[in-house]
Every structure is written in structure tokens, then in C-alpha cells.
Amino acid sequence: MLFHHFFYEQTKISNKTDVAISYLTQIKAEQNSVIKKWKSLDVNSGDALSTQGLLHLYKRYCKSKKCLDCNWGKIFLSENDEAI
């Protein structure tokens, strides 16, 4: 019985997550200074889900200068290294 209850609760959470993601994909992308910085690097976002992801990456990695812990940071650094 406990397994069924656990599975039921996980399904409810998953459904709520799916609904939230669906809403975010229907909302227009934010325009702010952080998103403009991403855009200057040719990273475009078309909806609120994308901008929320980019804002998370900025707060988690860019702000604390953890470029080498971020896949985007590694790409940008390697591209800039080749240009030098």
C-alpha cells in the first residue's frame, strides 16, 4: 500500500510540473539586462521557460565566476581561446 501511495504522490507532483512548464512555454520571453547579455553571446530565448533557465545559469555560475563548472562557460572560454 505504501508503494502505491508514493507512486500516486509522485504522479501528482509530475503533473503539476508538466503544467508549470506548459505555462512557461506559452509566456513571452523576458527582456532584462541579464537576458540581453546572453543575447549578445548569440544565446537566444523565445519563451519564459528559456529565460528562467538562463537567469538560473547566470545566478548560479556567472555571478560567482564559476565558468569552468558550467557547460556554457566552457564553450565560451574555448571559443575565445581559439580567437586569441
ABEGO torsion letter per residue (X at the ends): XAAAAAAAAAAAAAAAAAAAAAAAAABBBBBBAAAAAAAAAGBBBABAAAAAAAAAAAAAAAAAGAAAABAAAAAAAAAAAAAX
